[in-house]
Amino acid sequence: MKKILFKGCGTAISTPFDENGVNLKEFENLVENQIQNKVDAIIVCGTTGEASTMTEEEKIATIACAVKTSNRRIPIIAGTRRK
């Protein structure tokens, strides 16, 4: 039997950008807002489309930011691809 990762609402969260690339401070605020509003999981670099235009470093930094911000309070599901 497969292990269930989460039940309930999982948000495919958008990645905010500014003139320098990914705005990690604003992204941290978005993650925290989702957690405070009782979302059950967050999907990062998954289905919102911007991941296809992000560098590998931006993807890693964004996923790491979500994991750090969540601090194990909810699951973080990272969109990845095989090379």
KAPE-V862747 format. One record per helix or strand of 2 or more residues. SS is the DSSP state (H for helix, E for strand). FROM is the first residue (numbers start at 1). LEN is the number of residues. If there is no record, write none. Layout:
SS:FROM:LEN ; SS:FROM:LEN
This chain:
E:10:3 ; E:17:2 ; E:21:2 ; H:24:13 ; E:41:4 ; H:50:4 ; H:56:15 ; E:75:4
